[in-house]
Amino acid sequence: MKIREIGGHDVILTDQAFLRREEENEHYLMELDSGSLLYPYDSEAVRPALHEWTNPYGGWEAPTCQLRGHFLGHWLSAAAMRFDETGSTELKAKADAIVDELAKCQSDNGGQWAASIPEKYLYRIGEGKAVWAPQYTIHKLFMGLLDMYLYAGNKKALDIADNMADWFLDWSGRYTREEFNDILDVETGGMLEIWAELLEITGEEKYKTLLERYYRERLFDPLLAGADVLTNMHANTTIPEILGCARAYEVTGEKKWLDIVAAYWKCAVTERGMFATGGQTQGEIWTPKMKLKSRLGDKNQEHCTVYNMMRLAEFLFLVTGEAGYLQYREYNLYNGIFAQTYWRKEKVNGVNTLPDQGLLTYFLPMKAPARKNWAGRTDSFFCCHGTMVQANAALNRGIYYSDGNRLIIGQYVDSEMTTEIDGQKVTLLMKQNRKNGEAAVSDSVNNGRIRPDDPENAGSLPKSVSYILTLKTGSPVSFSILFRIPEWIAGEAKIEAPDGKVYKAAANTVDGSGFCEIRAVFHDNDRIKIDFPIGLSFIPLPDDPDTGAFRYGPEVLVGLCDSERVLKITGDDPAKEFSNDRERQWGTYQISFRSETQDPGITLIRLNEVGYQEYQMYFHVLKKD
């Protein structure tokens, strides 16, 4: 049976780090003024502003920018996904009102055109004239409208999209195949994905026509032939096109679409390599294959590429069942989405000399000394601003999957999941045992002394990350649970079934298919214990084994350095140069390390904890004589 994701209201997050980001994201969506978001749409339709005091936003949303209006599509998509998870009526009401206004814009434009930019932009690219990615901008509107229909049940949003598609059917039919190939070379965003989505929703023949017209043969055919067409090519121009191929395969079942996706992943990831973060790119372009050292810079890992490649990885997992795609998502979640959006400084006593929060950083610098550049709330609105609100709208997605009577654990996050297996309701509660005393029990044999919940470490930073899964089944039910075994584990994973049997598993690889499967008759309140050994590891660049970054489990750690440093070590393992630092704070263990012999010393903290400090991700290592 086909693998499906379990999400929406069936997965409730309890992890505080995830919840904080979701809540801040929803607050931001509500904070933005509807009239300002709609300003370019009302202007294009020559309609009065939604409010007479409305002012346009800045950055890419400014009236002089040719991409104006793109962000509203992201906003609608994020609002719809958030509603699907939480049922937020306030957010849905705001989104529904925006859709109502877009319908009025479409009506005033003649019944088809509803975009924030003029139709002439598309005619101009048909004439070979330079216009900044009009189809990219329009795709965002289509995306937001369809998500409002799919996740929030707004039929009017579907009608707007369907009517506007008629304009594209007429316009695209005016060109020869070669002429339209020239048009497709100007960034089209995810238009291909839109036509596939509308084909599945409506079944109308016009969307098959549009699918074929939007087949970008100058990119897809060389990929199928095994050519490297990506080196030095703009990355996020192509990823949405490949997501379109993925959706076309899901809708039509035609193998050519799947072959294109597989060829792209092979060319972009498998043969190209990635940074320790799981991300890629420098200056928005793909690096040469396995040659990353010379591309370390101040514009690495564009946030848009992180979000869209995570989407592509999930599609490939759903098709292949290979756990490596979920490992890719985990690296990019903690070292991309969490490292580049909604940063918040740990509260301390006294006066903070630096800002205590950051909204979004377009890039993730990797060349030392590096510093994140944080965007403003209403003066930026570049492309990553849009993927930011989508990425943080529903972080309960991508954790659990099912393929019939098998439940698949894709990520390990405190949460509660409910699904149906063989007609019976099954609830699973996942909670990390942080071994910080919260699960300690009183030892009556030793006069009430508190017995540590991690006796092997006796109060030190735990050497493993552990989870307890509790099942709620009502009555006994037989099924399998597949547990993803991470690539980063520092030893053998152990999973203890309810009957006490311990399953052991070696580390998976990022391109492997490793799961540990437990099949049993599960009873109400059965518990499963998971233990993943964890530690600090050195991850070298693919083209220089003596230059690398540090990871603790799935999370990249960086040195707080105001100038580039070289590590001088004895032995063969750079990770052994570092020991635990600031190990415990109140009820929490700190993931922080300090160097033993460097002068001056170097402190490593998690990349996603870095705000405005200067840092160094990649270190060159020299062995002492």
C-alpha positions as CSV (number, residue, x, y, z in Angstrom):
1,M,0.0,0.0,0.0
2,K,1.2,3.5,-0.8
3,I,2.8,5.4,2.1
4,R,0.9,8.4,3.3
5,E,1.8,11.2,5.7
6,I,-0.2,11.6,8.9
7,G,-0.7,15.3,9.7
8,G,-3.3,18.0,10.2
9,H,-5.3,17.7,13.4
10,D,-4.2,14.0,13.8
11,V,-0.8,15.1,15.1
12,I,-0.5,17.3,18.2
13,L,2.9,18.8,19.0
14,T,4.0,18.9,22.6
15,D,7.7,19.8,21.9
16,Q,8.2,23.4,23.2
17,A,10.8,24.4,20.6
18,F,8.4,23.4,17.8
19,L,5.4,25.0,19.4
20,R,7.1,28.3,20.0
21,R,8.0,28.6,16.3
22,E,4.5,27.7,15.2
23,E,2.9,30.2,17.6
24,E,5.3,33.0,16.6
25,N,4.6,32.2,13.0
26,E,0.8,32.4,13.5
27,H,1.2,35.7,15.4
28,Y,3.2,37.1,12.5
29,L,0.5,36.0,10.0
30,M,-2.1,37.8,12.1
31,E,0.1,40.8,12.6
32,L,0.4,41.6,8.9
33,D,-2.2,44.0,7.5
34,S,-4.6,42.5,5.0
35,G,-4.9,45.7,3.1
36,S,-1.1,46.0,2.7
37,L,-0.9,42.4,1.5
38,L,-3.6,43.0,-1.0
39,Y,-2.3,46.4,-2.1
40,P,-0.7,45.3,-5.4
41,Y,-3.8,43.2,-6.3
42,D,-6.2,46.1,-5.7
43,S,-3.9,48.4,-7.6
44,E,-3.7,46.1,-10.6
45,A,-7.5,45.8,-10.6
46,V,-7.8,49.6,-10.1
47,R,-9.9,48.9,-7.0
48,P,-9.9,51.1,-3.9
49,A,-7.6,49.9,-1.2
50,L,-9.2,47.6,1.4
51,H,-8.7,50.4,3.9
52,E,-8.3,54.0,3.0
53,W,-5.2,54.3,5.3
54,T,-3.5,51.2,3.7
55,N,0.1,51.6,2.7
56,P,2.1,49.1,0.7
57,Y,4.8,47.0,2.3
58,G,8.5,47.4,1.3
59,G,11.2,45.2,-0.2
60,W,9.9,42.8,-2.8
61,E,6.4,43.9,-2.0
62,A,7.0,47.6,-2.9
63,P,4.9,48.9,-5.8
64,T,8.0,49.4,-8.0
65,C,9.2,45.8,-7.6
66,Q,8.2,43.5,-10.5
67,L,7.6,40.6,-8.0
68,R,5.1,42.6,-5.9
69,G,2.3,40.5,-4.6
70,H,4.2,37.2,-4.4
71,F,4.2,37.1,-0.6
72,L,0.4,37.0,-0.3
73,G,0.4,33.5,-2.0
74,H,2.8,32.2,0.7
75,W,0.6,33.9,3.4
76,L,-2.5,32.1,2.2
77,S,-0.7,28.8,2.0
78,A,0.7,29.1,5.5
79,A,-2.7,30.2,6.9
80,A,-4.4,27.2,5.3
81,M,-1.9,24.7,6.6
82,R,-2.1,26.3,10.1
83,F,-5.9,26.0,10.0
84,D,-5.6,22.4,9.0
85,E,-3.5,21.7,12.1
86,T,-5.2,23.8,14.7
87,G,-8.6,24.9,13.4
88,S,-7.8,28.5,14.1
89,T,-11.0,30.3,13.2
90,E,-9.5,33.8,13.6
91,L,-6.8,33.0,11.0
92,K,-9.3,31.3,8.7
93,A,-11.6,34.3,8.8
94,K,-8.8,36.6,7.8
95,A,-7.7,34.3,5.0
96,D,-11.3,33.9,3.7
97,A,-11.7,37.7,3.6
98,I,-8.6,38.0,1.5
99,V,-9.9,35.4,-0.9
100,D,-13.2,37.4,-1.1
101,E,-11.2,40.5,-2.1
102,L,-9.2,38.5,-4.7
103,A,-12.4,37.4,-6.3
104,K,-13.5,41.0,-6.6
105,C,-10.2,41.8,-8.2
106,Q,-10.7,39.0,-10.7
107,S,-14.2,40.3,-11.5
108,D,-13.0,43.8,-12.1
109,N,-10.2,42.5,-14.3
110,G,-12.7,40.8,-16.6
111,G,-13.3,37.4,-14.9
112,Q,-9.9,35.7,-15.5
113,W,-6.9,37.7,-14.5
114,A,-6.5,38.0,-10.7
115,A,-2.7,38.6,-10.3
116,S,-0.8,41.4,-8.7
117,I,1.1,42.3,-11.9
118,P,-0.1,43.2,-15.4
119,E,-0.7,40.6,-18.1
120,K,1.7,42.6,-20.3
121,Y,4.6,41.2,-18.3
122,L,3.9,37.7,-19.8
123,Y,3.5,39.1,-23.3
124,R,6.8,40.8,-22.9
125,I,8.7,37.6,-22.0
126,G,7.0,36.1,-25.0
127,E,8.7,38.8,-27.0
128,G,12.1,38.1,-25.4
129,K,12.0,41.2,-23.3
130,A,13.4,41.2,-19.7
131,V,10.9,41.0,-16.9
132,W,11.7,39.6,-13.5
133,A,10.1,36.2,-13.2
134,P,6.4,37.0,-13.6
135,Q,5.3,33.4,-13.6
136,Y,7.2,32.9,-10.3
137,T,5.1,35.6,-8.8
138,I,1.8,34.3,-10.2
139,H,2.6,30.8,-9.1
140,K,2.5,31.9,-5.5
141,L,-1.0,33.2,-5.9
142,F,-2.1,29.9,-7.5
143,M,-0.4,28.0,-4.7
144,G,-2.1,30.0,-1.9
145,L,-5.5,29.7,-3.6
146,L,-5.2,25.9,-4.0
147,D,-4.0,25.4,-0.4
148,M,-6.9,27.5,0.8
149,Y,-9.2,25.0,-1.1
150,L,-7.4,21.8,0.0
151,Y,-6.7,22.6,3.6
152,A,-9.3,25.2,4.5
153,G,-12.2,24.2,2.2
154,N,-12.6,27.5,0.5
155,K,-14.4,26.8,-2.8
156,K,-14.2,30.4,-4.0
157,A,-10.3,30.1,-3.9
158,L,-10.6,27.1,-6.3
159,D,-12.9,29.0,-8.6
160,I,-10.5,32.0,-8.8
161,A,-7.6,29.6,-9.7
162,D,-9.7,27.7,-12.3
163,N,-10.8,30.9,-14.0
164,M,-7.3,32.3,-14.1
165,A,-6.1,29.1,-15.7
166,D,-8.2,29.8,-18.7
167,W,-6.1,32.9,-19.3
168,F,-2.9,30.8,-19.3
169,L,-4.5,28.2,-21.6
170,D,-5.2,30.9,-24.2
171,W,-1.8,32.8,-23.7
172,S,0.4,29.7,-23.8
173,G,-1.4,28.4,-26.9
174,R,-0.2,31.4,-29.0
175,Y,3.4,30.2,-29.2
176,T,5.2,27.5,-31.1
177,R,6.9,24.8,-29.1
178,E,10.3,26.5,-29.6
179,E,8.9,29.9,-28.7
180,F,7.4,28.5,-25.5
181,N,10.7,26.8,-24.6
182,D,12.2,30.3,-24.6
183,I,9.5,31.4,-22.2
184,L,10.1,28.4,-19.9
185,D,13.7,29.5,-19.6
186,V,12.4,32.5,-17.7
187,E,11.7,31.4,-14.1
188,T,8.3,29.7,-14.0
189,G,8.2,28.8,-10.3
190,G,5.9,25.9,-9.6
191,M,3.4,26.4,-12.4
192,L,3.8,22.8,-13.5
193,E,2.8,21.7,-10.0
194,I,-0.3,23.9,-10.2
195,W,-1.5,22.3,-13.4
196,A,-1.1,18.9,-12.0
197,E,-2.9,19.8,-8.8
198,L,-5.8,21.3,-10.8
199,L,-5.9,18.2,-13.0
200,E,-6.4,16.0,-10.0
201,I,-9.0,18.3,-8.5
202,T,-11.1,19.0,-11.6
203,G,-10.2,16.3,-14.0
204,E,-10.5,18.8,-16.8
205,E,-8.7,18.2,-20.1
206,K,-7.2,21.7,-20.3
207,Y,-4.8,20.8,-17.4
208,K,-3.4,17.9,-19.4
209,T,-2.7,20.4,-22.2
210,L,-1.0,22.8,-19.8
211,L,1.1,20.0,-18.3
212,E,2.5,19.1,-21.6
213,R,3.1,22.8,-22.6
214,Y,5.0,23.3,-19.4
215,Y,7.3,20.3,-19.9
216,R,10.7,22.1,-19.8
217,E,12.5,19.9,-22.3
218,R,15.7,21.9,-22.2
219,L,16.1,21.0,-18.5
220,F,14.3,17.7,-18.2
221,D,15.7,15.9,-21.2
222,P,19.4,16.5,-20.4
223,L,18.7,15.3,-16.8
224,L,17.2,12.1,-18.1
225,A,20.3,11.7,-20.3
226,G,22.5,11.9,-17.2
227,A,24.1,15.3,-18.0
228,D,25.2,17.7,-15.2
229,V,23.0,20.6,-16.1
230,L,22.9,22.0,-12.5
231,T,26.5,23.1,-11.8
232,N,26.5,26.9,-11.5
233,M,22.8,26.9,-12.3
234,H,20.3,28.9,-10.2
235,A,19.0,26.3,-7.7
236,N,15.6,27.5,-6.7
237,T,14.5,28.2,-10.3
238,T,14.6,24.5,-10.9
239,I,13.5,22.9,-7.7
240,P,9.9,24.0,-8.0
241,E,9.8,22.7,-11.6
242,I,10.9,19.3,-10.3
243,L,8.3,19.4,-7.6
244,G,5.9,19.9,-10.5
245,C,7.2,16.7,-12.0
246,A,6.7,15.0,-8.7
247,R,3.1,16.1,-8.5
248,A,2.5,15.2,-12.2
249,Y,3.7,11.7,-11.4
250,E,1.3,11.4,-8.4
251,V,-1.6,12.6,-10.5
252,T,-1.0,10.9,-13.9
253,G,1.1,7.9,-12.9
254,E,3.3,8.5,-16.0
255,K,6.8,7.2,-15.3
256,K,8.6,9.9,-17.2
257,W,7.8,12.4,-14.5
258,L,9.2,10.2,-11.7
259,D,12.3,9.5,-13.8
260,I,13.0,13.3,-14.0
261,V,12.7,13.6,-10.2
262,A,15.0,10.7,-9.6
263,A,17.6,12.1,-12.1
264,Y,17.4,15.5,-10.5
265,W,18.0,14.2,-7.0
266,K,20.9,12.1,-8.2
267,C,22.4,15.1,-9.9
268,A,21.6,17.7,-7.2
269,V,22.3,15.6,-4.0
270,T,23.7,12.1,-4.5
271,E,26.5,13.1,-6.9
272,R,27.0,16.7,-5.7
273,G,27.3,16.2,-1.9
274,M,26.1,18.6,0.8
275,F,27.3,20.7,3.6
276,A,27.2,19.3,7.2
277,T,23.9,21.1,7.6
278,G,22.3,19.0,4.8
279,G,21.9,22.2,2.7
280,Q,23.6,23.3,-0.5
281,T,24.2,26.3,-2.8
282,Q,26.3,29.4,-2.6
283,G,25.0,32.7,-4.1
284,E,21.8,30.8,-5.0
285,I,23.5,28.4,-7.4
286,W,24.4,24.7,-7.2
287,T,28.1,24.1,-6.5
288,P,30.2,21.8,-8.7
289,K,29.9,18.1,-7.8
290,M,31.8,17.2,-4.6
291,K,33.7,20.5,-4.7
292,L,32.4,22.6,-1.8
293,K,35.5,24.0,-0.2
294,S,35.9,26.9,-2.7
295,R,32.2,27.7,-2.3
296,L,32.2,28.4,1.4
297,G,31.0,32.0,1.6
298,D,28.6,34.5,3.0
299,K,25.6,33.5,0.8
300,N,25.4,29.7,1.4
301,Q,22.2,27.7,1.8
302,E,19.4,29.9,0.6
303,H,16.4,29.2,2.8
304,C,14.1,28.7,-0.2
305,T,16.2,25.8,-1.3
306,V,16.1,24.2,2.1
307,Y,12.3,24.3,2.2
308,N,11.8,23.1,-1.3
309,M,14.4,20.3,-1.2
310,M,12.8,19.1,2.0
311,R,9.5,18.8,0.1
312,L,11.2,16.9,-2.7
313,A,12.8,14.6,-0.2
314,E,9.4,13.8,1.3
315,F,8.0,12.9,-2.1
316,L,10.8,10.5,-2.8
317,F,10.3,8.9,0.6
318,L,6.6,8.4,-0.1
319,V,7.5,6.7,-3.4
320,T,10.5,4.7,-2.3
321,G,10.2,4.1,1.4
322,E,13.9,4.9,1.9
323,A,14.7,6.3,5.2
324,G,17.7,8.4,3.9
325,Y,15.2,11.0,2.5
326,L,13.9,11.4,6.1
327,Q,17.4,11.8,7.4
328,Y,17.9,14.6,4.8
329,R,14.8,16.3,6.1
330,E,16.0,16.0,9.7
331,Y,19.4,17.7,9.0
332,N,17.7,20.5,7.0
333,L,15.0,21.0,9.7
334,Y,17.4,21.7,12.6
335,N,20.2,23.3,10.6
336,G,18.1,25.2,8.0
337,I,14.6,26.0,9.0
338,F,15.4,26.3,12.8
339,A,18.8,28.0,12.1
340,Q,17.4,30.6,9.7
341,T,14.0,31.5,11.1
342,Y,12.4,32.7,14.3
343,W,15.6,32.8,16.4
344,R,15.1,33.9,20.0
345,K,17.8,34.6,22.5
346,E,17.9,32.7,25.8
347,K,16.7,35.1,28.5
348,V,19.3,36.2,31.1
349,N,19.3,38.6,34.0
350,G,20.4,42.1,33.4
351,V,20.5,44.1,30.2
352,N,21.0,42.5,26.8
353,T,23.4,44.4,24.5
354,L,22.2,42.7,21.3
355,P,18.7,42.2,19.9
356,D,16.9,39.2,21.5
357,Q,15.2,37.9,18.3
358,G,15.7,37.4,14.6
359,L,12.9,36.8,12.1
360,L,14.6,35.4,9.0
361,T,18.0,35.1,7.3
362,Y,18.0,34.7,3.5
363,F,21.3,32.9,3.5
364,L,23.3,30.9,6.0
365,P,27.0,32.1,5.8
366,M,29.6,29.3,6.2
367,K,32.9,31.2,5.6
368,A,34.5,32.4,8.8
369,P,34.0,34.9,10.4
370,A,30.3,34.5,9.6
371,R,27.3,36.4,10.8
372,K,23.6,35.9,10.1
373,N,21.8,38.9,8.5
374,W,18.3,39.1,9.9
375,A,15.4,40.6,7.8
376,G,12.9,43.1,9.0
377,R,9.2,42.3,9.6
378,T,7.7,44.5,6.9
379,D,10.6,45.9,4.8
380,S,12.0,42.8,3.1
381,F,9.6,40.2,1.8
382,F,12.2,38.5,-0.4
383,C,11.5,35.0,-1.6
384,C,12.7,33.3,1.6
385,H,10.3,35.4,3.6
386,G,7.5,33.5,1.9
387,T,8.9,30.0,2.5
388,M,9.6,31.0,6.1
389,V,5.9,31.3,6.9
390,Q,5.1,28.1,5.1
391,A,7.9,26.1,6.7
392,N,6.8,27.1,10.2
393,A,3.0,26.9,9.7
394,A,2.6,23.2,10.5
395,L,5.7,21.7,12.1
396,N,3.6,18.6,13.0
397,R,4.0,17.4,9.4
398,G,6.7,14.9,8.4
399,I,6.8,13.1,11.7
400,Y,4.5,10.1,11.2
401,Y,3.5,8.0,8.2
402,S,1.5,4.9,7.4
403,D,1.2,2.3,4.7
404,G,-1.8,0.4,5.8
405,N,-1.1,-1.7,8.9
406,R,2.4,-0.3,9.4
407,L,3.1,2.9,11.3
408,I,6.3,4.7,10.4
409,I,8.2,7.0,12.7
410,G,10.0,9.5,10.5
411,Q,11.2,12.0,13.1
412,Y,11.6,12.0,16.8
413,V,9.6,14.9,18.3
414,D,7.5,15.1,21.4
415,S,4.0,14.7,20.0
416,E,0.7,12.8,20.1
417,M,-0.6,11.1,16.9
418,T,-3.9,9.4,16.3
419,T,-4.7,7.2,13.3
420,E,-6.8,4.2,12.3
421,I,-5.3,0.7,11.8
422,D,-7.5,-2.1,10.6
423,G,-10.5,-0.1,11.5
424,Q,-9.4,0.6,15.1
425,K,-8.3,3.9,16.6
426,V,-4.7,4.0,17.7
427,T,-3.0,6.8,19.6
428,L,0.7,7.1,20.1
429,L,2.4,9.5,22.5
430,M,6.0,10.2,22.0
431,K,8.1,12.0,24.6
432,Q,11.9,12.4,24.9
433,N,13.4,11.2,28.2
434,R,15.8,14.1,28.7
435,K,17.5,12.3,31.6
436,N,17.5,15.5,33.6
437,G,15.7,14.2,36.6
438,E,12.1,14.7,35.4
439,A,11.7,10.9,35.2
440,A,13.7,10.1,38.3
441,V,12.0,7.9,40.9
442,S,12.3,7.7,44.7
443,D,14.3,4.7,45.9
444,S,12.5,3.4,49.0
445,V,15.2,0.8,49.7
446,N,17.8,3.6,50.2
447,N,15.8,5.8,52.5
448,G,14.0,7.8,49.9
449,R,17.0,8.8,47.9
450,I,16.2,10.0,44.3
451,R,17.5,7.4,41.9
452,P,18.8,9.0,38.6
453,D,16.9,8.0,35.5
454,D,20.3,7.7,33.7
455,P,22.5,5.8,36.1
456,E,25.2,5.0,33.6
457,N,26.0,8.8,33.3
458,A,25.3,9.7,36.9
459,G,24.2,13.2,36.3
460,S,26.4,14.2,33.4
461,L,25.4,15.1,29.8
462,P,23.6,11.9,28.6
463,K,25.5,9.8,26.1
464,S,22.3,8.9,24.3
465,V,19.0,10.5,23.3
466,S,16.0,8.5,24.5
467,Y,12.3,8.4,23.8
468,I,9.4,6.7,25.4
469,L,6.4,5.8,23.2
470,T,3.1,5.0,24.8
471,L,0.3,3.4,22.9
472,K,-3.4,3.9,23.5
473,T,-5.4,1.1,21.6
474,G,-8.5,0.4,23.6
475,S,-8.4,-3.2,22.7
476,P,-5.4,-5.3,21.4
477,V,-4.4,-4.7,17.8
478,S,-1.8,-6.2,15.6
479,F,0.4,-4.0,13.4
480,S,4.0,-3.1,12.8
481,I,6.0,0.0,13.8
482,L,9.0,1.0,11.7
483,F,11.5,3.2,13.5
484,R,13.9,5.2,11.4
485,I,17.5,4.6,12.5
486,P,19.4,7.9,12.2
487,E,22.7,8.2,10.3
488,W,24.2,10.2,13.2
489,I,24.0,7.7,16.0
490,A,27.3,7.2,17.8
491,G,26.8,3.5,18.4
492,E,24.2,0.8,18.2
493,A,20.6,1.8,18.5
494,K,18.4,-0.1,21.0
495,I,14.6,-0.3,20.9
496,E,12.9,-2.2,23.7
497,A,9.5,-3.6,22.8
498,P,6.6,-3.9,25.3
499,D,7.4,-7.5,26.0
500,G,11.0,-6.6,27.0
501,K,12.7,-7.8,23.9
502,V,15.5,-5.5,22.8
503,Y,16.0,-4.8,19.1
504,K,19.5,-3.5,18.1
505,A,20.3,-1.7,14.9
506,A,23.3,0.0,13.3
507,A,23.4,3.5,11.9
508,N,21.5,4.1,8.7
509,T,23.1,6.0,5.9
510,V,21.7,9.2,4.4
511,D,21.1,7.4,1.1
512,G,20.0,4.1,2.7
513,S,16.6,2.5,3.5
514,G,17.2,1.6,7.2
515,F,14.4,1.0,9.5
516,C,14.0,-1.2,12.5
517,E,10.6,-3.0,12.5
518,I,8.7,-4.3,15.5
519,R,5.6,-6.3,14.8
520,A,3.4,-7.3,17.7
521,V,-0.1,-7.4,19.2
522,F,-0.1,-4.1,21.0
523,H,-2.2,-3.4,24.1
524,D,-3.5,-0.3,25.7
525,N,-0.7,1.5,27.6
526,D,2.1,-0.5,26.0
527,R,5.4,1.3,26.1
528,I,8.4,1.2,23.8
529,K,11.7,2.6,24.8
530,I,14.2,4.0,22.2
531,D,17.9,4.7,22.9
532,F,20.1,6.4,20.3
533,P,23.8,6.9,21.3
534,I,24.8,10.5,20.6
535,G,28.1,12.4,20.6
536,L,30.2,15.1,18.9
537,S,31.4,14.2,15.5
538,F,33.6,15.8,12.8
539,I,32.0,16.0,9.3
540,P,34.7,16.7,6.6
541,L,34.0,18.4,3.3
542,P,33.9,15.9,0.4
543,D,36.8,17.5,-1.3
544,D,39.0,18.1,1.8
545,P,39.1,15.5,4.6
546,D,41.1,18.0,6.8
547,T,38.4,20.7,6.7
548,G,35.1,20.0,8.3
549,A,32.3,21.0,10.7
550,F,31.0,19.5,13.9
551,R,27.6,17.9,14.5
552,Y,26.1,16.7,17.8
553,G,23.5,14.2,16.7
554,P,21.7,15.9,13.8
555,E,22.6,19.5,14.8
556,V,25.6,21.4,13.5
557,L,27.7,23.2,16.1
558,V,29.7,26.3,15.4
559,G,32.6,28.0,17.1
560,L,32.0,31.5,18.5
561,C,35.0,33.1,16.7
562,D,35.5,36.7,15.5
563,S,38.3,35.6,13.1
564,E,39.0,32.4,11.3
565,R,40.8,29.8,13.4
566,V,42.8,26.7,12.5
567,L,42.5,23.7,14.9
568,K,45.8,22.2,15.9
569,I,45.3,18.8,17.5
570,T,47.0,15.6,18.5
571,G,45.5,12.3,17.4
572,D,43.2,11.7,14.5
573,D,39.7,12.8,15.8
574,P,39.1,16.6,16.0
575,A,36.0,16.0,18.1
576,K,38.2,14.8,21.0
577,E,39.7,18.3,21.2
578,F,36.4,19.4,22.8
579,S,34.8,18.6,26.2
580,N,31.4,19.5,27.8
581,D,30.9,23.1,28.6
582,R,28.2,24.8,30.8
583,E,26.8,21.3,31.1
584,R,23.7,22.0,33.2
585,Q,21.5,25.0,33.6
586,W,18.5,24.6,36.0
587,G,16.5,21.6,34.6
588,T,18.2,21.4,31.2
589,Y,21.5,19.9,29.9
590,Q,23.3,22.4,27.6
591,I,24.7,21.3,24.2
592,S,27.9,23.2,24.4
593,F,31.6,22.3,24.2
594,R,34.9,24.0,24.8
595,S,38.3,23.3,23.3
596,E,41.0,21.8,25.5
597,T,44.3,23.1,23.9
598,Q,43.4,25.9,21.6
599,D,44.7,29.4,22.5
600,P,42.5,31.3,22.8
601,G,39.8,28.7,23.5
602,I,36.9,28.0,21.3
603,T,33.3,27.4,22.4
604,L,30.9,25.4,20.2
605,I,27.2,25.9,20.4
606,R,24.3,24.8,18.2
607,L,24.0,26.7,14.9
608,N,20.3,27.2,15.5
609,E,21.1,29.0,18.8
610,V,23.3,31.6,17.1
611,G,21.7,35.0,16.7
612,Y,24.0,38.0,16.1
613,Q,27.3,36.6,17.2
614,E,30.2,35.9,14.7
615,Y,30.8,32.3,14.2
616,Q,32.9,29.7,12.4
617,M,31.3,26.6,10.9
618,Y,34.1,24.9,9.0
619,F,37.6,24.4,10.6
620,H,40.8,23.4,8.9
621,V,42.6,20.9,11.1
622,L,46.4,20.5,11.5
623,K,48.0,17.8,13.5
624,K,50.6,18.8,16.0
625,D,54.1,17.3,15.6
